[in-house]
């Protein structure tokens, strides 16, 4: 028996790929705002809409990996090696963002998208900067390694706050476009809705 293409899955995958392409295009721009990316929206979107948690995690992580390969080895010319240091932390944190979308966006609404976006941005900020501190990141005031105490962790968080703010703005902006776009498509094409 011939298996038909699932229009919902195909549409969701296309949305994820478009978000990754936007990420690559943004990074390639010399005027790019650091961390104003669709990555947070991509994770929340996948967590909210893929009905199987495995697909919700696998496809955005694969897309993140492919876009990282293009960014790191084509746009940056491999100056950071094949893949950047600490990538495993980034991917683990991104998986948590997908899970936040799965948990906080059982019902997609403006309020829930805003709450999930804030939760994703704060989670990304705290855990990313904790890993920077843990791995001996640089104190931008002194150009020395961050101290291994509470003050060093606070400095890591303070240094990362502007990036968190941009991550939140990107997650909200791209989330509005892509969540709104998919919800409008569901109205126009009911077969994109999950049958319960």
C-alpha positions as CSV (number, residue, x, y, z in Angstrom):
1,X,0.0,0.0,0.0
2,X,1.4,3.4,-1.0
3,X,2.0,5.7,1.9
4,X,0.9,9.3,1.4
5,X,2.8,12.4,2.4
6,X,1.7,13.9,5.6
7,X,0.9,17.6,4.8
8,X,1.2,18.7,8.5
9,X,4.7,17.1,8.9
10,X,5.9,18.4,5.6
11,X,4.7,22.0,6.4
12,X,6.2,21.9,9.8
13,X,9.5,20.7,8.4
14,X,9.4,23.5,5.8
15,X,8.9,26.1,8.6
16,X,11.9,24.7,10.5
17,X,14.1,24.8,7.4
18,X,13.0,28.4,6.6
19,X,13.9,29.4,10.2
20,X,17.3,27.8,9.8
21,X,17.8,29.6,6.5
22,X,16.9,32.9,8.1
23,X,19.5,32.2,10.8
24,X,22.2,31.6,8.1
25,X,21.2,34.8,6.3
26,X,21.2,36.9,9.5
27,X,24.7,35.7,10.5
28,X,26.0,36.5,7.0
29,X,25.0,40.1,7.3
30,X,27.7,42.4,8.7
31,X,25.1,44.5,10.5
32,X,23.6,41.4,12.3
33,X,22.4,42.0,15.8
34,X,24.1,39.4,18.0
35,X,21.7,36.7,19.1
36,X,18.7,38.2,17.3
37,X,18.0,34.9,15.7
38,X,15.1,32.6,15.0
39,X,16.7,29.7,17.1
40,X,14.4,30.2,20.1
41,X,11.3,30.4,18.0
42,X,12.4,27.3,16.0
43,X,12.8,25.3,19.2
44,X,9.5,26.4,20.7
45,X,7.7,26.0,17.4
46,X,8.9,22.4,17.0
47,X,8.0,21.6,20.6
48,X,4.6,23.0,20.2
49,X,3.6,21.5,16.9
50,X,5.4,18.2,16.2
51,X,3.1,15.6,17.8
52,X,5.9,13.1,18.5
53,X,8.6,14.3,20.9
54,X,11.3,12.5,19.0
55,X,10.6,14.4,15.8
56,X,10.3,17.6,17.9
57,X,13.8,17.1,19.1
58,X,15.5,15.5,16.1
59,X,14.5,17.8,13.2
60,X,15.3,21.1,14.9
61,X,18.6,19.7,16.3
62,X,19.5,18.3,12.9
63,X,18.6,21.7,11.3
64,X,20.7,23.5,13.9
65,X,23.6,21.3,13.2
66,X,23.4,21.8,9.4
67,X,23.1,25.6,9.8
68,X,26.0,25.5,12.2
69,X,28.1,23.7,9.6
70,X,27.2,26.3,7.0
71,X,27.8,29.2,9.3
72,X,31.1,27.8,10.8
73,X,32.7,26.4,7.7
74,X,31.3,28.6,4.9
75,X,30.5,32.0,6.4
76,X,33.3,32.0,9.0
77,X,35.6,30.0,6.8
78,X,36.3,27.3,9.5
79,X,38.2,29.7,11.8
80,X,36.7,28.0,14.8
81,X,37.5,24.5,13.5
82,X,34.9,22.1,12.1
83,X,32.4,23.0,14.9
84,X,32.8,25.5,17.7
85,X,33.9,24.6,21.3
86,X,31.1,23.9,23.6
87,X,28.6,22.9,20.9
88,X,27.3,20.1,23.1
89,X,26.2,22.6,25.7
90,X,24.4,24.7,23.1
91,X,22.6,21.6,21.7
92,X,21.6,20.4,25.1
93,X,20.2,23.9,26.0
94,X,18.4,24.0,22.6
95,X,16.8,20.6,23.4
96,X,15.6,22.1,26.7
97,X,14.0,25.0,24.7
98,X,12.2,22.4,22.5
99,X,10.9,20.6,25.6
100,X,9.8,24.0,27.0
101,X,7.7,24.4,23.8
102,X,6.3,21.0,24.2
103,X,5.3,21.6,27.8
104,X,4.3,25.3,27.8
105,X,2.6,25.4,24.4
106,X,0.1,22.5,24.7
107,X,-2.4,25.3,23.8
108,X,-0.9,27.8,21.4
109,X,-2.0,31.3,22.4
110,X,-0.4,34.8,22.4
111,X,0.0,34.6,26.2
112,X,1.5,31.1,26.1
113,X,3.9,32.1,23.3
114,X,5.1,35.1,25.3
115,X,5.5,33.0,28.5
116,X,7.4,30.3,26.6
117,X,9.6,32.9,24.9
118,X,10.6,34.4,28.2
119,X,11.2,31.0,29.7
120,X,13.3,30.0,26.7
121,X,15.4,33.2,26.8
122,X,16.0,33.0,30.5
123,X,16.9,29.3,30.3
124,X,19.2,29.9,27.4
125,X,20.9,32.9,29.1
126,X,21.4,31.3,32.5
127,X,22.6,27.9,31.2
128,X,24.7,29.3,28.4
129,X,26.5,31.8,30.6
130,X,26.9,29.2,33.4
131,X,28.7,27.0,30.8
132,X,30.9,30.0,29.8
133,X,31.8,30.5,33.4
134,X,32.3,26.8,34.0
135,X,34.7,26.5,31.0
136,X,36.8,29.4,32.0
137,X,35.4,32.1,29.8
138,X,36.9,35.6,29.6
139,X,35.9,38.5,31.8
140,X,35.5,41.3,29.2
141,X,36.6,43.9,31.7
142,X,40.0,42.4,32.5
143,X,40.5,40.0,29.5
144,X,41.4,37.4,32.1
145,X,39.5,34.2,32.9
146,X,36.3,34.6,34.9
147,X,36.9,34.0,38.6
148,X,35.7,30.6,39.9
149,X,33.3,32.1,42.5
150,X,29.9,33.8,42.8
151,X,31.4,37.1,41.5
152,X,32.7,35.4,38.4
153,X,29.3,33.7,37.7
154,X,27.6,37.1,38.2
155,X,30.0,38.7,35.8
156,X,29.3,35.9,33.2
157,X,25.6,36.5,33.5
158,X,26.0,40.3,33.3
159,X,28.1,40.0,30.2
160,X,25.5,37.7,28.6
161,X,22.5,39.8,29.5
162,X,22.5,41.9,26.2
163,X,22.6,38.7,24.2
164,X,19.7,37.3,26.3
165,X,17.7,40.5,25.5
166,X,18.4,40.0,21.8
167,X,17.6,36.3,22.0
168,X,14.2,37.1,23.6
169,X,13.4,39.8,21.0
170,X,14.3,37.4,18.2
171,X,12.3,34.6,19.7
172,X,9.2,36.9,20.1
173,X,9.5,38.4,16.6
174,X,10.1,35.2,14.7
175,X,7.7,33.4,17.0
176,X,4.9,35.9,16.1
177,X,5.6,35.4,12.4
178,X,5.9,31.6,12.4
179,X,3.3,30.7,15.0
180,X,0.9,33.2,13.5
181,X,1.6,32.0,10.0
182,X,1.1,28.4,10.9
183,X,-2.2,29.1,12.8
184,X,-3.4,31.1,9.7
185,X,-2.5,28.1,7.5
186,X,-4.4,25.8,9.8
187,X,-7.5,27.9,9.3
188,X,-7.1,27.8,5.5
189,X,-6.0,24.2,5.3
190,X,-7.7,22.2,8.1
191,X,-5.7,19.1,7.2
192,X,-2.7,20.8,9.0
193,X,-4.5,20.5,12.3
194,X,-3.8,17.5,14.6
195,X,-6.7,15.0,14.6
196,X,-7.5,14.1,18.2
